[in-house]
Amino acid sequence: MSIRRAANTIENPFLTLPVRRLFLSNALSMAVVMSTGGLLNVVDGIFVGRFIGAQALAAVSLAFPVVMLLTALTTLAGGGMSSLLARHLGKGSRSEAGAVFAGAHGLALAMSAVVMLGALTLGPGIVSFLATGNETVAGPARDYLLILILGAPVQFGLGLHADALRNEGRSGLIALLSVFVNLLNVAANYIAIVILDLGIAGSAIGTVAAQTLGLTLLLLVRKHDPALLPLGAIRHASWLTGWRQILSLGLPLCLSFIGMALVASTVLFAIGNTAADHHTYVAAYGVVTRILGLAFLPQMAIALTTQSITGNNVGAGRMDRAHAALRLAMGCAFLWCLGVALAGVLAGETLGALFSEDQEVITAVGAIMRPMTALYAVTGPILVIAMHFQAMGHPLRTAVLTLVKPWLLTPVLIIVLNAQSGLRGLWFAFPVADAALLFLALTIIFRARVFDAVSTTPLAKEGS
Protein backbone atom coordinates (compact mmCIF):
# COMPACT_ATOMS: atom_id res chain seq x y z
CA MET A 1 0.00 0.00 0.00
CA SER A 2 1.41 3.44 -0.89
CA ILE A 3 1.95 6.15 1.68
CA ARG A 4 -0.72 8.35 0.05
CA ARG A 5 -3.31 5.54 -0.04
CA ALA A 6 -2.62 4.68 3.58
CA ALA A 7 -3.35 8.28 4.54
CA ASN A 8 -7.00 7.80 3.60
CA THR A 9 -7.42 5.12 6.27
CA ILE A 10 -5.66 6.97 9.13
CA GLU A 11 -7.63 9.37 11.31
CA ASN A 12 -5.83 12.57 12.31
CA PRO A 13 -6.65 13.30 15.98
CA PHE A 14 -5.58 16.94 15.58
CA LEU A 15 -8.60 17.47 13.30
CA THR A 16 -11.23 15.43 15.13
CA LEU A 17 -10.76 15.59 18.92
CA PRO A 18 -12.39 18.43 20.90
CA VAL A 19 -9.90 21.29 21.13
CA ARG A 20 -9.69 21.41 24.92
CA ARG A 21 -9.15 17.66 25.22
CA LEU A 22 -6.68 17.72 22.34
CA PHE A 23 -4.69 20.59 23.86
CA LEU A 24 -4.58 19.24 27.40
CA SER A 25 -3.63 15.68 26.40
CA ASN A 26 -0.79 16.89 24.16
CA ALA A 27 0.40 19.73 26.42
CA LEU A 28 0.52 17.53 29.53
CA SER A 29 2.36 14.80 27.65
CA MET A 30 4.88 17.25 26.20
CA ALA A 31 5.32 18.91 29.60
CA VAL A 32 6.22 15.50 31.07
CA VAL A 33 8.63 14.85 28.19
CA MET A 34 10.43 18.16 28.48
CA SER A 35 10.26 18.52 32.26
CA THR A 36 11.84 15.13 32.92
CA GLY A 37 14.81 16.30 30.86
CA GLY A 38 14.87 19.55 32.81
CA LEU A 39 14.62 17.71 36.13
CA LEU A 40 17.55 15.57 35.03
CA ASN A 41 19.52 18.78 34.45
CA VAL A 42 18.59 20.06 37.91
CA VAL A 43 19.40 16.76 39.64
CA ASP A 44 22.68 16.60 37.75
CA GLY A 45 23.50 20.09 39.01
CA ILE A 46 22.74 19.00 42.56
CA PHE A 47 25.05 15.99 42.16
CA VAL A 48 27.83 18.20 40.81
CA GLY A 49 27.41 20.97 43.39
CA ARG A 50 27.11 18.74 46.44
CA PHE A 51 29.43 15.84 45.58
CA ILE A 52 32.17 17.60 43.59
CA GLY A 53 32.03 21.24 44.69
CA ALA A 54 31.50 24.86 43.67
CA GLN A 55 34.41 24.83 41.19
CA ALA A 56 32.83 21.93 39.30
CA LEU A 57 29.46 23.69 39.36
CA ALA A 58 31.17 26.73 37.85
CA ALA A 59 32.66 24.49 35.13
CA VAL A 60 29.31 23.09 34.00
CA SER A 61 27.88 26.62 34.21
CA LEU A 62 30.66 27.75 31.89
CA ALA A 63 29.57 25.07 29.42
CA PHE A 64 25.98 26.36 29.35
CA PRO A 65 26.33 28.57 26.22
CA VAL A 66 27.62 25.62 24.17
CA VAL A 67 24.91 23.32 25.53
CA MET A 68 22.35 25.91 24.41
CA LEU A 69 24.00 25.99 20.97
CA LEU A 70 23.45 22.23 20.64
CA THR A 71 19.83 22.70 21.71
CA ALA A 72 19.46 25.48 19.15
CA LEU A 73 20.69 23.29 16.31
CA THR A 74 18.35 20.51 17.43
CA THR A 75 15.42 22.92 17.12
CA LEU A 76 16.69 24.22 13.77
CA ALA A 77 16.08 20.86 12.11
CA GLY A 78 13.23 19.61 14.29
CA GLY A 79 11.33 22.89 14.61
CA GLY A 80 11.51 23.74 10.90
CA MET A 81 10.52 20.19 9.98
CA SER A 82 7.57 20.28 12.40
CA SER A 83 5.91 23.27 10.73
CA LEU A 84 6.03 21.58 7.32
CA LEU A 85 5.28 18.09 8.61
CA ALA A 86 2.17 19.12 10.55
CA ARG A 87 0.66 20.95 7.57
CA HIS A 88 1.34 18.02 5.22
CA LEU A 89 -0.22 15.60 7.72
CA GLY A 90 -3.19 17.91 8.14
CA LYS A 91 -3.77 17.79 4.36
CA GLY A 92 -3.25 14.03 4.28
CA SER A 93 -0.09 14.37 2.14
CA ARG A 94 1.95 11.62 3.78
CA SER A 95 4.35 11.19 0.86
CA GLU A 96 5.34 14.87 1.09
CA ALA A 97 5.60 14.55 4.88
CA GLY A 98 7.93 11.58 4.46
CA ALA A 99 10.14 13.55 2.06
CA VAL A 100 10.44 16.43 4.56
CA PHE A 101 11.26 13.91 7.32
CA ALA A 102 14.10 12.49 5.21
CA GLY A 103 15.43 15.94 4.33
CA ALA A 104 15.57 16.88 8.01
CA HIS A 105 17.80 13.86 8.64
CA GLY A 106 20.23 15.01 5.98
CA LEU A 107 20.32 18.49 7.46
CA ALA A 108 20.95 17.10 10.96
CA LEU A 109 23.85 15.00 9.68
CA ALA A 110 25.44 18.00 7.96
CA MET A 111 25.09 20.11 11.13
CA SER A 112 26.71 17.35 13.19
CA ALA A 113 29.79 17.40 10.97
CA VAL A 114 30.09 21.19 11.23
CA VAL A 115 29.69 21.16 15.03
CA MET A 116 32.35 18.49 15.51
CA LEU A 117 34.80 20.32 13.26
CA GLY A 118 34.20 23.57 15.13
CA ALA A 119 34.65 21.90 18.51
CA LEU A 120 37.98 20.39 17.55
CA THR A 121 39.38 23.63 16.09
CA LEU A 122 37.80 26.55 17.98
CA GLY A 123 36.36 24.92 21.10
CA PRO A 124 39.34 25.04 23.48
CA GLY A 125 39.99 28.73 22.82
CA ILE A 126 36.31 29.68 23.34
CA VAL A 127 36.15 27.87 26.68
CA SER A 128 39.37 29.53 27.89
CA PHE A 129 37.98 32.94 26.91
CA LEU A 130 34.76 32.40 28.87
CA ALA A 131 36.77 31.16 31.87
CA THR A 132 38.84 34.39 31.77
CA GLY A 133 42.02 32.33 32.22
CA ASN A 134 40.82 30.17 35.14
CA GLU A 135 42.13 26.75 34.02
CA THR A 136 40.76 25.03 37.14
CA VAL A 137 37.30 25.70 35.71
CA ALA A 138 38.14 25.61 31.99
CA GLY A 139 39.79 22.17 31.93
CA PRO A 140 36.81 20.13 33.22
CA ALA A 141 34.45 22.24 31.07
CA ARG A 142 36.39 21.29 27.92
CA ASP A 143 36.20 17.56 28.75
CA TYR A 144 32.48 17.83 29.48
CA LEU A 145 31.71 19.64 26.23
CA LEU A 146 33.82 17.38 24.02
CA ILE A 147 31.78 14.34 25.07
CA LEU A 148 28.48 16.14 24.46
CA ILE A 149 29.56 17.40 21.03
CA LEU A 150 30.75 13.97 19.90
CA GLY A 151 27.26 12.77 20.82
CA ALA A 152 25.57 15.55 18.81
CA PRO A 153 24.34 13.24 15.98
CA VAL A 154 22.41 11.21 18.56
CA GLN A 155 20.92 14.35 20.13
CA PHE A 156 19.85 15.72 16.74
CA GLY A 157 18.33 12.38 15.68
CA LEU A 158 16.46 12.04 18.96
CA GLY A 159 15.04 15.54 18.52
CA LEU A 160 13.85 14.81 14.97
CA HIS A 161 12.05 11.61 15.87
CA ALA A 162 10.48 13.08 19.01
CA ASP A 163 9.19 16.07 17.00
CA ALA A 164 7.82 13.80 14.28
CA LEU A 165 5.96 11.63 16.78
CA ARG A 166 4.55 14.74 18.45
CA ASN A 167 3.09 15.92 15.15
CA GLU A 168 1.74 12.43 14.47
CA GLY A 169 -0.25 12.48 17.71
CA ARG A 170 1.98 10.26 19.88
CA SER A 171 2.81 12.70 22.68
CA GLY A 172 1.65 10.28 25.36
CA LEU A 173 4.02 7.58 24.14
CA ILE A 174 6.91 10.03 24.04
CA ALA A 175 6.12 11.01 27.64
CA LEU A 176 6.34 7.41 28.87
CA LEU A 177 9.61 6.78 27.06
CA SER A 178 11.03 10.09 28.28
CA VAL A 179 10.32 9.30 31.93
CA PHE A 180 11.92 5.88 31.58
CA VAL A 181 15.04 7.11 29.79
CA ASN A 182 15.59 10.07 32.11
CA LEU A 183 15.27 7.96 35.23
CA LEU A 184 17.97 5.71 33.82
CA ASN A 185 20.01 8.83 33.06
CA VAL A 186 19.76 10.02 36.67
CA ALA A 187 20.95 6.62 37.88
CA ALA A 188 23.81 6.59 35.36
CA ASN A 189 24.92 10.09 36.36
CA TYR A 190 24.88 9.19 40.05
CA ILE A 191 27.02 6.12 39.40
CA ALA A 192 29.46 8.05 37.16
CA ILE A 193 29.76 11.13 39.40
CA VAL A 194 29.43 9.77 42.93
CA ILE A 195 30.49 6.13 42.77
CA LEU A 196 33.02 6.04 39.90
CA ASP A 197 34.27 9.58 40.67
CA LEU A 198 34.48 10.56 36.98
CA GLY A 199 33.73 14.22 37.73
CA ILE A 200 31.58 16.27 35.38
CA ALA A 201 32.74 14.12 32.45
CA GLY A 202 30.61 11.36 34.00
CA SER A 203 27.56 13.58 33.65
CA ALA A 204 28.20 14.01 29.91
CA ILE A 205 28.76 10.26 29.43
CA GLY A 206 25.46 9.49 31.16
CA THR A 207 23.61 12.03 29.03
CA VAL A 208 24.89 10.67 25.70
CA ALA A 209 24.17 7.09 26.78
CA ALA A 210 20.58 8.00 27.71
CA GLN A 211 20.05 9.85 24.42
CA THR A 212 21.30 6.79 22.50
CA LEU A 213 18.85 4.55 24.32
CA GLY A 214 16.01 7.02 23.71
CA LEU A 215 16.70 7.23 19.97
CA THR A 216 16.82 3.42 19.72
CA LEU A 217 13.43 3.12 21.42
CA LEU A 218 11.85 5.74 19.13
CA LEU A 219 13.15 3.94 16.04
CA LEU A 220 11.63 0.68 17.30
CA VAL A 221 8.29 2.41 17.89
CA ARG A 222 8.25 3.80 14.35
CA LYS A 223 9.24 0.45 12.88
CA HIS A 224 6.34 -1.40 14.52
CA ASP A 225 3.53 1.19 14.22
CA PRO A 226 1.97 1.19 10.71
CA ALA A 227 0.09 4.43 11.42
CA LEU A 228 3.37 6.38 11.60
CA LEU A 229 5.52 7.56 8.73
CA PRO A 230 7.58 4.48 7.80
CA LEU A 231 11.32 4.32 8.27
CA GLY A 232 11.48 3.53 4.56
CA ALA A 233 10.55 7.16 3.87
CA ILE A 234 13.92 8.16 5.36
CA ARG A 235 15.85 5.66 3.26
CA HIS A 236 14.12 6.19 -0.07
CA ALA A 237 13.59 9.98 -0.22
CA SER A 238 16.37 12.47 -0.90
CA TRP A 239 18.17 13.72 2.20
CA LEU A 240 18.45 17.14 0.54
CA THR A 241 14.68 17.65 0.34
CA GLY A 242 13.29 20.88 1.77
CA TRP A 243 16.46 22.22 3.39
CA ARG A 244 15.66 25.81 2.46
CA GLN A 245 12.13 25.67 3.91
CA ILE A 246 13.25 23.78 7.03
CA LEU A 247 15.99 26.33 7.65
CA SER A 248 13.75 29.36 7.09
CA LEU A 249 11.03 28.05 9.43
CA GLY A 250 13.38 26.61 12.04
CA LEU A 251 15.84 29.50 12.09
CA PRO A 252 13.85 31.88 14.33
CA LEU A 253 13.50 29.31 17.11
CA CYS A 254 17.08 28.13 16.61
CA LEU A 255 18.42 31.67 16.80
CA SER A 256 16.39 32.30 19.95
CA PHE A 257 18.30 29.48 21.68
CA ILE A 258 21.60 30.77 20.28
CA GLY A 259 20.53 34.13 21.64
CA MET A 260 20.19 32.53 25.08
CA ALA A 261 23.76 31.31 24.67
CA LEU A 262 24.79 34.85 23.69
CA VAL A 263 23.06 36.26 26.78
CA ALA A 264 24.73 33.67 29.02
CA SER A 265 28.13 34.42 27.49
CA THR A 266 27.60 38.15 28.01
CA VAL A 267 26.65 37.56 31.64
CA LEU A 268 29.69 35.33 32.24
CA PHE A 269 31.96 37.92 30.65
CA ALA A 270 30.42 40.69 32.80
CA ILE A 271 30.84 38.60 35.96
CA GLY A 272 34.47 37.91 35.07
CA ASN A 273 35.19 41.61 34.73
CA THR A 274 33.12 42.79 37.72
CA ALA A 275 33.02 40.23 40.54
CA ALA A 276 36.04 39.71 42.75
CA ASP A 277 34.78 36.23 43.76
CA HIS A 278 34.35 35.17 40.16
CA HIS A 279 33.60 31.47 40.65
CA THR A 280 30.91 32.15 43.30
CA TYR A 281 28.75 34.19 40.94
CA VAL A 282 29.45 31.89 37.98
CA ALA A 283 28.27 28.94 40.10
CA ALA A 284 25.22 30.90 41.30
CA TYR A 285 24.34 31.97 37.76
CA GLY A 286 24.68 28.33 36.71
CA VAL A 287 22.17 27.34 39.38
CA VAL A 288 19.76 30.02 38.17
CA THR A 289 20.06 28.90 34.53
CA ARG A 290 19.23 25.32 35.56
CA ILE A 291 16.20 26.43 37.59
CA LEU A 292 14.89 28.76 34.89
CA GLY A 293 15.79 26.19 32.25
CA LEU A 294 13.47 23.73 34.00
CA ALA A 295 10.80 26.44 34.33
CA PHE A 296 11.09 27.22 30.63
CA LEU A 297 10.37 23.66 29.49
CA PRO A 298 6.64 23.43 30.41
CA GLN A 299 5.96 26.73 28.63
CA MET A 300 7.92 25.39 25.66
CA ALA A 301 5.74 22.27 25.80
CA ILE A 302 2.65 24.47 25.64
CA ALA A 303 4.12 26.38 22.69
CA LEU A 304 5.06 23.19 20.80
CA THR A 305 1.57 21.80 21.38
CA THR A 306 0.20 25.00 19.88
CA GLN A 307 2.53 24.54 16.91
CA SER A 308 1.25 21.01 16.24
CA ILE A 309 -2.43 21.92 16.60
CA THR A 310 -2.10 25.09 14.51
CA GLY A 311 -0.08 23.37 11.77
CA ASN A 312 -2.44 20.43 11.35
CA ASN A 313 -5.58 22.58 11.43
CA VAL A 314 -4.21 25.29 9.15
CA GLY A 315 -3.33 22.53 6.68
CA ALA A 316 -6.95 21.34 6.87
CA GLY A 317 -8.40 24.89 6.68
CA ARG A 318 -9.72 24.89 10.28
CA MET A 319 -8.57 28.24 11.64
CA ASP A 320 -11.41 28.22 14.19
CA ARG A 321 -9.83 25.25 15.96
CA ALA A 322 -6.35 26.80 15.71
CA HIS A 323 -7.54 30.06 17.32
CA ALA A 324 -9.40 28.22 20.10
CA ALA A 325 -6.24 26.28 20.97
CA LEU A 326 -4.19 29.49 20.86
CA ARG A 327 -6.40 31.21 23.44
CA LEU A 328 -6.26 28.20 25.74
CA ALA A 329 -2.47 27.92 25.38
CA MET A 330 -1.87 31.60 26.17
CA GLY A 331 -3.91 31.35 29.38
CA CYS A 332 -2.07 28.23 30.55
CA ALA A 333 1.34 29.72 29.71
CA PHE A 334 0.55 32.89 31.65
CA LEU A 335 -0.51 31.00 34.79
CA TRP A 336 2.60 28.81 34.70
CA CYS A 337 4.97 31.73 34.22
CA LEU A 338 3.25 33.71 36.96
CA GLY A 339 3.95 30.84 39.35
CA VAL A 340 7.60 30.79 38.28
CA ALA A 341 7.87 34.54 38.86
CA LEU A 342 6.48 34.24 42.38
CA ALA A 343 8.85 31.38 43.18
CA GLY A 344 11.82 33.37 41.88
CA VAL A 345 10.95 36.45 43.92
CA LEU A 346 10.07 34.66 47.16
CA ALA A 347 12.16 31.47 47.25
CA GLY A 348 15.48 32.15 45.51
CA GLU A 349 17.70 31.27 48.47
CA THR A 350 15.66 28.16 49.28
CA LEU A 351 16.15 26.88 45.73
CA GLY A 352 19.84 27.76 45.81
CA ALA A 353 20.34 25.71 48.98
CA LEU A 354 19.32 22.57 47.04
CA PHE A 355 22.43 22.88 44.89
CA SER A 356 25.13 24.00 47.29
CA GLU A 357 26.03 24.26 50.95
CA ASP A 358 28.17 27.34 50.26
CA GLN A 359 26.26 30.25 51.85
CA GLU A 360 27.80 32.78 49.47
CA VAL A 361 26.51 30.83 46.46
CA ILE A 362 23.06 30.49 48.07
CA THR A 363 22.83 34.24 48.76
CA ALA A 364 23.96 35.05 45.23
CA VAL A 365 21.27 32.79 43.75
CA GLY A 366 18.56 34.75 45.57
CA ALA A 367 20.06 38.09 44.57
CA ILE A 368 20.08 37.03 40.91
CA MET A 369 16.63 35.41 40.75
CA ARG A 370 14.57 38.23 42.27
CA PRO A 371 15.15 40.79 39.50
CA MET A 372 15.46 38.22 36.70
CA THR A 373 11.96 36.81 37.28
CA ALA A 374 10.15 40.06 38.07
CA LEU A 375 8.29 40.14 34.71
CA TYR A 376 8.66 36.47 33.81
CA ALA A 377 4.86 36.06 33.53
CA VAL A 378 4.78 37.72 30.09
CA THR A 379 7.33 35.41 28.47
CA GLY A 380 5.14 32.31 28.09
CA PRO A 381 2.21 33.86 26.18
CA ILE A 382 4.65 35.61 23.81
CA LEU A 383 6.39 32.30 23.04
CA VAL A 384 3.00 30.66 22.35
CA ILE A 385 2.07 33.41 19.88
CA ALA A 386 5.44 33.08 18.17
CA MET A 387 4.99 29.33 17.63
CA HIS A 388 1.45 29.90 16.36
CA PHE A 389 2.84 32.24 13.70
CA GLN A 390 5.64 29.77 12.91
CA ALA A 391 3.20 26.91 12.35
CA MET A 392 1.22 29.12 9.96
CA GLY A 393 4.36 29.73 7.90
CA HIS A 394 5.17 33.30 9.05
CA PRO A 395 8.89 33.15 9.89
CA LEU A 396 9.31 36.96 10.00
CA ARG A 397 6.75 37.47 12.77
CA THR A 398 8.22 34.50 14.63
CA ALA A 399 11.71 35.90 14.25
CA VAL A 400 10.78 39.28 15.72
CA LEU A 401 9.08 37.73 18.75
CA THR A 402 11.85 35.24 19.47
CA LEU A 403 15.05 37.06 18.44
CA VAL A 404 14.84 40.72 19.42
CA LYS A 405 15.09 40.04 23.14
CA PRO A 406 18.06 37.61 23.26
CA TRP A 407 20.00 39.13 20.36
CA LEU A 408 19.48 42.84 20.97
CA LEU A 409 17.60 43.93 24.08
CA THR A 410 19.12 41.74 26.79
CA PRO A 411 22.82 41.83 25.75
CA VAL A 412 22.77 45.61 25.29
CA LEU A 413 20.98 46.16 28.59
CA ILE A 414 23.41 43.83 30.40
CA ILE A 415 26.39 45.82 29.15
CA VAL A 416 24.81 49.23 29.87
CA LEU A 417 23.39 48.41 33.33
CA ASN A 418 26.54 46.54 34.35
CA ALA A 419 28.64 49.56 33.38
CA GLN A 420 26.36 51.92 35.31
CA SER A 421 25.53 49.90 38.44
CA GLY A 422 28.00 47.02 38.54
CA LEU A 423 27.01 43.44 39.24
CA ARG A 424 23.81 44.40 41.07
CA GLY A 425 22.49 46.35 38.09
CA LEU A 426 23.30 43.59 35.61
CA TRP A 427 20.32 41.42 36.65
CA PHE A 428 17.78 44.20 36.03
CA ALA A 429 18.50 43.91 32.31
CA PHE A 430 16.13 40.92 32.20
CA PRO A 431 12.86 42.52 33.43
CA VAL A 432 13.52 45.66 31.36
CA ALA A 433 13.95 43.45 28.27
CA ASP A 434 10.73 41.58 29.11
CA ALA A 435 8.81 44.87 29.32
CA ALA A 436 10.16 46.02 25.95
CA LEU A 437 9.29 42.67 24.33
CA LEU A 438 5.73 42.85 25.67
CA PHE A 439 5.26 46.23 24.00
CA LEU A 440 6.68 44.87 20.75
CA ALA A 441 4.46 41.76 20.88
CA LEU A 442 1.31 43.82 21.41
CA THR A 443 2.25 45.97 18.40
CA ILE A 444 2.78 42.91 16.16
CA ILE A 445 -0.48 41.27 17.28
CA PHE A 446 -2.45 44.45 16.57
CA ARG A 447 -0.89 44.88 13.13
CA ALA A 448 -1.40 41.19 12.29
CA ARG A 449 -5.09 41.35 13.23
CA VAL A 450 -5.61 44.47 11.12
CA PHE A 451 -3.80 42.90 8.15
CA ASP A 452 -5.76 39.64 8.42
CA ALA A 453 -9.04 41.53 8.68
CA VAL A 454 -8.28 43.62 5.60
CA SER A 455 -7.08 40.61 3.57
CA THR A 456 -10.37 38.73 4.17
CA THR A 457 -12.75 41.52 3.07
CA PRO A 458 -14.69 40.98 -0.20
CA LEU A 459 -12.91 43.95 -1.81
CA ALA A 460 -9.50 42.54 -0.90
CA LYS A 461 -10.45 39.13 -2.31
CA GLU A 462 -11.59 40.70 -5.58
CA GLY A 463 -8.37 42.60 -5.90
CA SER A 464 -6.17 39.61 -5.09
N, C-alpha and C positions, 0 to 999 in steps of 0.2 A: 504494500500500500504506500502511495507517495505521501510526502509530508503534507502537501496541500489537501489531498483527499482526507487524510486523517484529521485535519483541522475541523472538518464539517461534523465530526462525531465527538468532539471534545468541547465540553461546556466551559466557558470562561467565567470564573466566579466574580471577577472584577466588574462584570457587566450585569450580573443577575442577583447577587446577594443584596439585601438592604444596606444602605450606605453606612449606617451607624454600626451594624454588626460587622460589615466588611472592614471598616476602619479600625474598630477596637480589636478584632481578631488579629489583623496584620500588625497594628502598632504595638500591641502587647507582645506578640511573638518577636518582632524586631527589637523591641526594648530589651527583652531577655537575651537575644543574640548579642547585641552590642554591649549591654551592661555587664554580661559575664566576662567579656574581654576587658572592659574597664575595671571591673573588680579584680581581675587577675593583675592588672597593672598596679592597682592600689596595694594588693596583698604583696606583690613582688617588691614594691617600695618599702613596705613594712619590714619584709625579710632583710632587705639591704640595709635599711637604716638601723634596725635593732641588732642584727647579727654580724654586720660588717662594720658599720660606723658612719659618721657624718661625712667623711672624705669620700667613701664609696657612694653615698647618696648624692653628693655633689657631682661625682663622675657620671652617674646615669642621668642626672639633671642636665649635664653638659651635652649629653647625647640626644636630648629631646628634639632640637631642631632637625637633626638628620632622621630621627624616627618619624617626625611629622612629614618630612619629604617623601619617605617611603609610603606613608599613608596617602599623601597627595597623589602620587603616581598610581596607586591602587585605584583611587577614585577617578583618575583621568580615564582609564580604560573602562572600569566598571560603571561609573556614573554616566559617561557618554553612551556606552552600549545600552544602558537601562532605558534611556529616553527613547531610543530607536526601537529597542526590543519590545517595550510595552505597547507602543503604537502599532507595530506590526502584529503583535498577538491580539490586540484589540480589534484589528481588521480581519483577523483570521489568516494572515499571510505568514504561515509558518516557514515556508521555504526562504522568504526574505529574512525572517527572524534568525533562521539557522545560519544564513550567510553573514549577518552582522555578528553573531556569536563567534563564528570562526575568525572573522577579521579582528575582533577584540583580542583573541589569543595571539595572533601575529603581532599586534601592537604591544601586548604585554611582554612578549619574548624580546622584541627590539628594545624596549625600555630597560629590561633586565640587563642586557648587554651593556647599555650605556651607563647604567648605575654602577655596575661592577668595575668598568673601566675607570670611571671617575673616582671611585673609592680607592682604587689601587694607586692612582696618580696624584690626586688632589686631597684625598681624605686626611692623611696625617697632618698636613699643614693647616687645614681648616680647624681640626680639633685643637691643635696647639694654639692657634689664634684665639679661639673661644676661651681656652683655659688661661689666657694671658700669661703664659710661661710656667704655669704650675704643673710640672710633670707628674706629681703625685696623683693629680686628678686626671690629667690628659692620658696617661698610659693605660689605665684600666678602661677609660672611655673608648680608646681606639680598638682595643680587643673586643669589647662589647659590640661596637658598631660593625666591625669586620664580619663577625658571625651573622649578624642580622642582614647585612647586605648580600652576603653569599647565599642567604636563604630567600632573597627577594623574588626569584621566579615562583617559589612556592606561595609566598604571600600574595603575589599578583594573581596567580591561578585560583587560589582560594577565594579572593575577592570577586573574580569574574563568575565563578560558579555559584557563589552565595547570592550575588545580585541577580543572576539568571533565574535561580529558583524562587527568589522573592517575587519577581515579575511574572512567574508562572503559577503563583498562588500557593507556594509551599513554605510560607514563613514559619508555620508551626513546626514543621520537620526540621528546619534550620535551627530553631530555638532548642529543640531537644538535643541535636548533635552538638550545638555550641556549648550547652551546659556540660555535657559529657566530656568534650575535648578540653574545656577550660579547667574543669576539676582535675583532670589528669595533668594539665600544665602546672597547676598550683603544686600538686604533689611532686612533679619532676623538679620544679624550681626549689622546693624545700630541700629535696635530696641533694641537688647540685650545690646549693648555697650553704646550707647548714651542715649537712652530713659529710659531703665530699669536699667541702671547703674550696670550691672552684671560684669563689668571688663572683663579681657581676657577670663574668663570662658564662657562668653556670645558668644565669637567668636567660641569656640570649640563646644558649643551647636548648634549654627547655622550651622556649618560645618557638623556635624553628621546628623542633620535633613535634610539638602539638599542631602547628600549622600543616605539617606533612600528613599527619594522621587525619586532620580535618578534611584536607583536599582529597585524600584517598576515599574517605567515607562518602563525600559528595559525588565523586565519580561513580561509585558503586550504586548510589541512589539513582543517578541519571541512567545508568546502564540497565537497571531492572524496572524502571517505571515507563511504560509505553506512552503515557500522557505527556511526558516531557520531551523537549527537543532532543533528538537522539545524538549520541556521541559521534555517529557517522557524519552529522552535519559539520563537525569540526574537521574531520579528516578529508571530506570530499570538496568542501567549498574553499575558495581562495583565502589565504590568511592576510591578504592585502585589501580585502573588501571593506569599504566604508571608513577607512582611516580618517579621512578629512572630516566627515560628519561626526564620528566618535570624538575626535579631538576638539572640534568646535563646541560640541555640547558638553563634553566633560571638562574642558579647560577652566570654566569659571569656578567649579567646585574644587578642582585640583589646585588652582592658584590660590583659593581661599585657604587651603591647608598649608601651601607653601608660604602664604602670608603669615600664618600662625608661627611657622618656623622663623620667618623674618622678625616677627615681633619678639619671639623668645631670644633670638640672637641679639637683638637690640637691647633687650633687658639685661642679658648676661654681660654684654659689653659695658653697659652703664654701671652695673654692679661692680665690675672689675675696675672701673675708673673712679668709683665713688666710695665704696665701702672699704673700711680698713680690714674688717673681718670678712674677707671675700668669700671663703668657703661656707660660712654660716648662712649668708643670704642666698648663695647659689643653692645650697641644700634646701632652704626654706622655700625658695621659688620653685624648686623641683617638686616639693610636696604639694604646693598650690596647683601646679600644672597637672599633677596626677588627680587631685581632687576635682578640679574643674574639668579635666578630661573625662572623668567618669560622669560628671554632671551633664556634660555636653552630649553624651551618647544617647540617652533617652530622647532628647529633643531632635537629634539626628535621626533616630528611628521614626519619630513622628513625621519628619520631613521626607524621609525615604518612602514611607507609606503613602504620603500625599503624592509623591512622584509616580509611584506605581498605579495608584487609583486614577490620577489625572491622565497619565499616558494611555492607559487602556481605554478609558472612557472618551478621551478626545479622539482616539483612533476610531471609535465606534460612533462618534458624533453625539455623545451624551454629556454635554457641558453642564446640564442641570445636576447630574450626579457628581461631576468634578467639583462644582462650586459648593455643593452641600458638604463634601468631604473636606474641602479647604476651610470652611467656617469651623467645622468640628476640630480640625487639626490645630488651627490657630488658638482656639480656646484652651485645648489641652496643653499646648506648648507654653502658653502664658502662665498657667497654673503651676506647671512644673518649674519653670524658671523663677517664678516668684518664691517658691519654696527654697530653691538653691540660694537666692539672694538673701533670704532671711537667715539661712544656715551660715552663710559666709559672714554676715554682719554680726551674728550673735554667738557663733560657736567656732570661730577660727582657731583659737588656742586649743580647744578640746580636740578638734580634728588633728591639729599638729602633733599633739601628744601621742597619737596612735603610731606615728612614724618614728619618733625619736624621743629619747630621754634627756636630750640636751636642752636645757631651759632657754638658752638663747635662740635656738632654732624654733622652738615652740612659740616664743614671743614674736619672732619675726614672721611666722606663718600668719598669726592673727593680724599683725600690722599690715601685711600685704593683702589679705583677703577682704578686709572691711571696705576699703575703697574700690577694689577691683570688682566686687559684686554689687555695688550700690545700685546700678541700673541694669543688672543682669536680666531682669524680667522681660525686657523688650527684645532680647536677642533671639529667643525661640520663635515667636511669630514671624519675625523678619526672615529667618531661615526657611520656614514653611512656605512663605510667599515666593521666595527665590526658587525653591524646588518645584513649585507649581508652574512658574514661568518656564523653567528648564524643561519640564516634561511636555509643555506645549510647543517647544521648539523655539523659544525666545532667548538665545544665549546672551544678548546684550543686556536685557533687563536683569538676568541672573548675575551677570558679571558685575554690574553696578552694585547690586545688593550684597554680593559676597566678597568683593575685592577692594572696595574703597576703604573700608575700615582697616583690614590688616596690612594693606600695601601703602596706604597714604596717611589716614588719620592717626592710627595708633603709633606707628614709628615716629612720625613728626612730633606728636604730642609728648612721647617719651623723652625725646631729645630736648625739647624746649622746656618741659616742666622739670626734668632732671637738672638742666643747666640753671634754672631759676631757683629751685627749692631743694636740690640735692636728692638723696635717696627717698625721703619722705614724699616729695612731690611727684616722683616717678609714677607711683601707683595710681594717681588720680588721672593719668592719661586714659585709663580704660573707661571710667564712667563718662568722661567728656566725649570720647569717641562714640560710645553707645548713644548718647544724646544726639550727636550730629547724624549718626546713621538713621535714627528714628525719623528725624526731620526729612532726610533724603528719601527714606522708604515711603513716607506719607505722600511726598511729592510725586514719586513714580507711580504709586497706586492711583492717585487722582488722575494723572495724565493718561494712564492705561485705561481707566474706566471711560474717560471722555473719548479717547481714540476708538475703543471698542464700540461705544454707543454710536458714534458718527459712522463707523464703517458698516453698521448693520441697518442703517436707515434705508428706506426704499430708494431715495435719490442717490445715495452712495452706491447701492447695488447696481442701479442703472448706469452709473458713470464708470463702473469698474470693468 
